[in-house]
Amino acid sequence: MTQYLLSVHHADEVPLSEEDMRQSFKDVDAFNDELRADGAWVFAGGLHPSSAATVVRIKDGVVLTTDGPYAETKEQMGGFWIIEAPDLDTALDYAARGARACRLPVEVRPFQEDPGA
């Protein structure tokens, strides 16, 4: 089976009321339980705001760190799921359920296959 990254994107300020946010957390917990029950769950997590990021670069052999985020954009990755699915259509179905649960857009990307495997 292929592993997929389902990444949740949003601005640092999520446009949800306190009540909608609480319900979203419950819905995401239920979705996580579905993933586990289906055997698709690998790992998931929410991230601190992009303002908490640190970017590490190598320039002329020297390690440089700067306060993040790396990308200058309005939306950043705010959380993710890593799942296993037999095909892209199944991964897209899980992403739709995840987007419904968290009320935010979810991007789906397959992991590259390990050439040594």
TORTIRO-217071 format. One line per field, with one value per residue: residue number from 1; x, y, z of N, C-alpha, C, CB in turn. Coordinates in Angstrom, 3 decimals, decimal comma. Each point is the difference from the previous one (the first is absolute). Glycine has a CB too. Layout:
N
k c(NUM/...)
n.px c(X/...)
n.py c(Y/...)
n.pz c(Z/...)
ca.px c(X/...)
ca.py c(Y/...)
ca.pz c(Z/...)
c.px c(X/...)
c.py c(Y/...)
c.pz c(Z/...)
cb.px c(X/...)
cb.py c(Y/...)
cb.pz c(Z/...)
This chain:
117
k c(1/2/3/4/5/6/7/8/9/10/11/12/13/14/15/16/17/18/19/20/21/22/23/24/25/26/27/28/29/30/31/32/33/34/35/36/37/38/39/40/41/42/43/44/45/46/47/48/49/50/51/52/53/54/55/56/57/58/59/60/61/62/63/64/65/66/67/68/69/70/71/72/73/74/75/76/77/78/79/80/81/82/83/84/85/86/87/88/89/90/91/92/93/94/95/96/97/98/99/100/101/102/103/104/105/106/107/108/109/110/111/112/113/114/115/116/117)
n.px c(0,839/1,312/1,009/-2,377/1,914/-3,402/1,908/-2,587/0,731/-0,799/1,207/1,892/-3,202/-1,108/-2,129/-0,627/-2,066/2,028/-1,986/2,000/2,266/-1,826/-0,745/3,060/0,656/-2,353/0,998/2,958/-1,055/-1,578/2,534/1,728/-2,196/0,172/3,077/-0,338/-2,128/1,878/2,636/0,208/1,743/2,928/-0,762/-2,530/1,837/-2,108/2,602/0,093/-1,644/1,768/0,820/1,437/1,929/2,871/0,185/2,300/1,324/2,345/0,873/2,799/-0,803/-2,416/-2,223/-1,500/-1,815/-1,862/-1,977/-1,197/-1,637/2,551/-2,298/0,319/-3,094/-2,196/0,904/2,294/-0,653/-2,433/1,135/1,315/-2,122/3,042/-2,795/1,522/-1,856/0,204/0,543/0,791/-2,806/1,051/1,230/-2,810/-1,514/2,014/-0,435/-3,123/0,489/2,058/-1,988/-2,250/1,967/0,921/-2,812/2,824/-0,073/0,475/2,654/-0,846/3,446/-0,272/2,125/1,655/-0,965/2,192/1,519/0,240/-3,089)
n.py c(-1,187/2,286/0,820/2,019/2,218/-0,045/3,099/0,958/2,454/1,875/2,733/-0,838/0,179/-3,456/2,207/-1,899/2,030/-0,745/-1,880/-0,725/-0,896/-2,185/-1,286/-0,259/-1,826/-1,980/-0,323/-0,849/-2,331/-1,252/-0,002/-1,654/-2,296/-0,309/-0,495/-2,362/-1,511/-0,088/-1,451/3,547/0,200/0,643/2,015/1,889/2,406/2,256/1,349/1,647/1,881/-0,811/1,433/-3,016/0,268/-0,180/0,544/-2,372/2,010/-2,093/3,376/-1,789/-3,363/1,804/-2,166/2,793/-0,721/2,086/-0,068/-2,372/2,006/-0,728/1,812/3,313/-1,909/1,867/-3,003/-0,850/-2,939/0,858/-3,144/-2,120/-2,194/-1,268/-1,451/-2,608/1,017/-2,958/3,044/2,894/-1,208/-0,320/2,922/1,283/-1,459/1,247/2,904/-0,123/-0,713/2,424/2,150/-0,910/0,410/2,916/1,403/-0,539/-0,426/-3,128/1,007/-3,146/0,121/-3,268/0,187/0,432/-3,086/0,046/0,347/-2,093/-1,333)
n.pz c(0,000/-1,789/2,995/-1,026/1,418/0,862/-0,281/1,815/-2,308/2,587/-0,682/2,409/-0,138/0,007/-1,637/3,115/1,495/2,211/-1,584/-2,314/2,080/1,341/-2,778/-0,922/2,497/-0,758/-2,972/0,808/1,911/-2,442/-1,924/2,076/0,009/-3,176/0,131/2,029/-1,706/-2,626/1,652/-0,450/2,847/-1,584/2,195/0,676/0,778/0,265/-1,309/2,722/-1,927/-2,460/2,896/0,576/-2,897/1,289/-3,382/0,869/-2,504/-0,191/-0,512/-1,093/1,363/1,649/1,331/-1,384/2,755/-1,792/2,507/-2,024/-1,112/-1,421/-0,965/0,247/0,511/1,272/0,684/2,180/-0,688/2,258/-0,259/-1,643/0,107/-0,349/-1,551/-0,517/-2,651/-1,354/-1,176/0,376/0,907/2,957/0,077/-0,789/2,430/2,087/-1,233/0,531/3,048/0,400/-1,109/2,055/2,469/-0,586/-1,342/-2,259/-3,140/0,710/-2,021/-0,775/0,266/-0,956/2,422/-2,776/-0,170/2,416/-3,238/2,591/-0,500)
ca.px c(-0,839/0,713/-0,261/-0,380/-0,043/-1,192/0,400/-1,051/0,550/-0,834/0,695/0,228/-1,275/-1,026/-1,276/-1,058/-0,429/0,445/-0,876/0,356/1,330/-0,184/-0,637/1,006/0,904/-0,721/-0,134/1,330/0,232/-0,807/0,646/1,208/-0,453/-0,335/1,255/0,577/-0,853/0,195/1,393/0,657/0,742/1,434/0,401/-0,645/0,337/-0,256/1,218/-0,088/-0,049/1,236/0,891/0,850/0,945/1,392/0,505/1,423/0,608/1,446/0,521/1,456/0,406/-0,344/-1,406/-0,692/-1,370/-0,790/-1,376/-0,804/-0,027/0,833/-0,748/-0,762/-1,317/-1,072/-0,383/1,092/-0,473/-0,345/-0,098/0,123/-0,137/0,685/-0,859/0,270/-1,201/0,329/0,053/-0,268/-1,425/-0,261/0,633/-0,836/-1,195/0,401/0,245/-1,304/-0,528/0,815/-0,357/-1,319/0,175/0,749/-0,593/1,074/0,488/0,966/0,770/0,394/1,232/0,583/1,422/0,773/0,338/1,393/0,609/0,741/-0,905)
ca.py c(1,187/1,270/0,974/1,327/1,118/0,842/1,189/0,987/1,340/1,126/1,163/-0,177/0,254/-0,879/0,731/-0,795/0,439/-0,894/-1,177/-0,777/-0,567/-1,152/-1,070/-0,474/-0,897/-1,257/-0,647/-0,498/-1,199/-1,082/-0,354/-0,751/-1,336/-0,704/-0,373/-1,118/-1,177/-0,449/-0,402/1,000/0,922/-0,146/1,035/1,286/1,002/1,415/0,799/1,356/0,967/0,129/0,937/-0,780/-0,765/0,408/-0,497/-0,342/0,006/-0,124/0,921/-0,070/-0,918/0,531/-0,178/1,243/-0,174/1,227/-0,206/-0,372/-1,197/-0,008/0,587/1,227/-0,243/0,215/-1,282/-0,914/-1,295/0,091/-1,342/-1,009/-1,433/-0,916/-1,181/-1,002/-0,252/-0,817/0,789/1,435/0,242/-0,249/1,103/1,187/-0,177/0,328/1,441/0,679/-0,179/0,828/1,407/0,207/-0,013/1,157/1,189/0,717/-0,733/-1,069/-0,365/-1,410/-0,261/-1,316/-0,075/-0,679/-1,384/-0,217/-0,779/-1,122/-0,983)
ca.pz c(0,000/-0,075/1,060/-0,477/0,937/-0,085/0,751/0,243/-0,214/0,417/0,535/1,436/0,658/-0,569/0,060/0,618/1,327/1,079/-0,042/-1,190/0,241/0,897/-0,760/-0,946/0,723/0,199/-1,306/-0,378/0,826/-0,582/-1,261/0,363/0,390/-1,245/-0,655/0,753/-0,201/-1,382/-0,209/-0,846/0,867/0,244/0,941/-0,249/0,993/-0,232/0,115/0,520/-1,103/-0,782/0,691/0,899/-0,816/-0,192/-1,277/0,042/-1,336/-0,090/-1,010/0,002/1,044/1,322/0,370/0,331/0,453/0,052/0,399/-1,158/-0,836/-1,201/-1,116/0,262/-0,564/0,971/0,603/0,338/0,482/1,414/0,545/-1,055/0,222/-0,899/-0,083/-1,025/-0,788/-1,164/-1,229/0,161/0,244/1,419/0,729/-0,208/0,829/1,373/0,076/0,046/1,354/0,880/-0,244/0,609/1,455/0,516/-0,612/-0,679/-1,177/0,224/-1,192/-0,019/-0,765/0,272/0,286/-1,022/0,354/0,385/-1,082/0,563/0,608)
c.px c(0,878/-0,338/-0,259/0,088/-1,285/0,306/-1,128/0,634/-0,986/0,887/0,179/-1,265/-1,069/-1,363/-1,154/-0,364/0,517/-0,815/0,334/1,358/-0,111/-0,618/0,978/0,972/-0,663/-0,108/1,336/0,345/-0,771/0,606/1,271/-0,362/-0,374/1,260/0,634/-0,784/0,176/1,417/0,777/0,906/1,479/0,403/-0,764/0,435/-0,400/1,291/-0,281/-0,050/1,353/0,980/0,940/1,085/1,401/0,481/1,501/0,503/1,502/0,449/1,512/0,504/-0,338/-1,495/-0,573/-1,411/-0,673/-1,393/-0,826/-1,210/0,917/-0,705/-0,747/-1,344/-1,058/-0,386/1,228/-0,601/-0,231/-0,119/0,024/-0,406/0,946/-0,814/0,584/-1,305/0,403/0,129/-0,367/-1,474/-0,365/0,590/-0,832/-1,294/0,325/0,227/-1,305/-0,610/0,787/-0,328/-1,355/0,141/0,666/-0,474/1,029/0,446/1,059/0,657/0,450/1,249/0,533/1,477/0,685/0,298/1,484/0,656/0,775/-0,881/-0,360)
c.py c(1,242/0,854/1,363/0,989/0,765/1,218/1,019/1,385/1,062/1,168/-0,218/0,239/-0,850/0,675/-0,846/0,602/-1,001/-1,297/-0,900/-0,675/-1,229/-1,180/-0,583/-0,965/-1,359/-0,774/-0,569/-1,240/-1,200/-0,473/-0,806/-1,428/-0,836/-0,473/-1,200/-1,283/-0,583/-0,510/0,968/0,939/-0,358/0,980/1,267/0,984/1,388/0,765/1,340/0,963/0,130/0,984/-0,723/-0,773/0,602/-0,648/-0,211/-0,085/-0,243/0,940/0,029/-0,853/0,437/-0,201/1,347/-0,329/1,370/-0,348/-0,216/0,877/0,119/0,729/1,249/-0,140/0,198/-1,284/-0,877/-1,340/0,106/-1,346/-0,998/-1,375/-0,689/-1,279/-0,996/-0,277/-0,796/0,798/1,461/0,273/-0,210/1,114/1,275/-0,087/0,312/1,502/0,781/-0,121/0,848/1,474/0,330/0,104/1,271/1,318/0,897/-0,806/-1,030/-0,341/-1,451/-0,159/-1,375/0,141/-0,689/-1,421/-0,084/-0,864/-1,219/-1,095/-1,105)
c.pz c(0,000/1,219/-0,633/1,149/-0,282/0,851/0,027/-0,098/0,453/0,403/1,504/0,807/-0,686/0,161/0,540/1,349/1,027/-0,014/-1,194/0,175/0,903/-0,749/-1,021/0,671/0,227/-1,312/-0,481/0,823/-0,566/-1,320/0,270/0,409/-1,223/-0,712/0,695/-0,252/-1,403/-0,260/-0,872/0,792/0,046/1,091/-0,347/1,063/-0,434/0,259/0,663/-1,187/-0,695/0,634/0,969/-0,757/0,042/-1,290/0,128/-1,435/0,134/-1,112/0,132/1,162/1,409/0,247/0,424/0,454/0,048/0,500/-1,254/-0,143/-1,213/-1,136/0,455/-0,709/1,083/0,710/0,188/0,397/1,497/0,684/-1,139/0,515/-0,967/0,044/-0,990/-0,711/-1,242/-1,294/0,308/0,297/1,467/0,850/-0,127/0,814/1,461/0,153/0,071/1,388/1,002/-0,145/0,626/1,522/0,504/-0,593/-0,690/-1,221/0,386/-1,338/0,131/-0,862/0,354/0,350/-1,174/0,468/0,315/-1,067/0,505/0,549/-0,966)
cb.px c(-1,829/-0,014/1,451/-1,514/2,558/-1,625/2,392/-1,322/1,345/-1,821/-0,968/2,363/0,699/1,376/0,794/0,801/-2,078/0,684/-1,808/-1,342/1,052/-0,273/-2,248/-0,209/1,081/-1,293/-1,884/0,735/0,347/-2,063/-0,943/1,121/-0,823/-2,080/0,345/0,808/-1,650/-1,730/-0,729/-1,948/-2,063/0,426/2,309/-1,976/1,864/-2,453/0,906/1,257/-1,806/-1,303/-1,762/-1,939/-1,889/0,429/-1,833/-0,254/-1,779/0,000/-2,122/0,097/1,770/1,877/0,418/1,388/0,624/1,330/0,289/0,785/-2,332/1,045/-0,241/2,123/0,970/-0,830/-2,276/1,494/1,246/-1,157/-1,300/1,843/-2,432/2,335/-2,020/1,914/-1,119/-1,170/-0,594/1,896/-0,483/-0,013/2,264/0,966/-0,879/1,052/2,124/-0,355/-0,739/1,793/1,324/-1,114/0,155/1,951/-1,764/0,751/-0,484/-1,342/0,781/-2,408/0,546/-1,655/-0,413/1,012/-1,858/-0,549/0,150/1,778/-0,903)
cb.py c(-1,240/-0,103/-1,290/-1,000/0,164/-1,975/-0,396/-1,602/-0,852/-1,571/1,550/0,697/2,374/-2,087/1,358/-2,080/1,134/1,998/1,336/1,575/2,287/1,567/1,103/2,147/1,983/1,042/1,563/2,341/1,462/0,941/2,076/2,138/0,938/1,382/2,386/1,601/0,948/1,642/-2,332/-0,129/0,348/-0,737/-1,026/-1,122/-1,424/-0,238/-1,120/-0,637/1,238/-0,539/1,770/-0,196/-0,672/0,239/1,197/-1,266/1,596/-2,431/1,409/2,260/-0,656/1,713/-2,401/1,302/-2,070/1,047/1,413/-2,312/-0,399/-2,173/-2,275/1,432/-1,621/1,875/0,150/1,916/-1,247/2,086/0,833/1,333/0,203/1,041/1,388/-1,033/2,136/-1,854/-2,056/0,487/-0,706/-2,477/-1,032/0,255/-1,754/-2,274/-0,316/-0,468/-2,339/-1,701/-0,033/-1,261/-2,481/-1,490/-0,102/1,063/2,006/-0,922/2,400/-0,740/2,462/-1,080/-0,068/2,193/-0,902/0,193/2,104/1,575/1,782)
cb.pz c(1,214/-2,526/1,639/-1,756/0,149/-0,362/-0,635/1,501/-1,931/0,766/-1,803/-0,328/0,640/0,529/-1,919/-1,188/-0,947/1,396/1,128/-1,419/-0,265/1,952/0,315/-1,275/1,125/1,889/-0,550/-0,622/2,043/1,098/-1,091/0,740/2,177/-0,220/-0,703/1,759/1,635/-0,697/0,258/-1,533/1,371/-2,396/0,313/-1,082/0,727/0,647/-2,038/2,134/1,212/-2,057/-0,211/1,567/-1,484/2,517/-1,295/2,204/-0,874/0,839/0,025/-1,087/-1,500/-0,132/0,720/-1,667/1,345/-1,897/2,086/0,234/0,756/0,718/-1,046/0,219/-1,686/-1,393/-1,061/0,753/-1,830/-0,527/1,988/-1,055/0,771/0,367/0,578/1,320/0,850/1,118/-1,386/-1,557/-2,347/-0,419/-0,394/-2,309/-1,596/0,235/-1,275/-2,446/-0,595/-0,136/-2,145/-1,902/-0,085/0,312/1,739/2,187/-1,424/1,972/-0,325/0,328/-0,073/-1,564/2,512/-0,780/-1,466/2,482/-1,312/0,523/1,456)
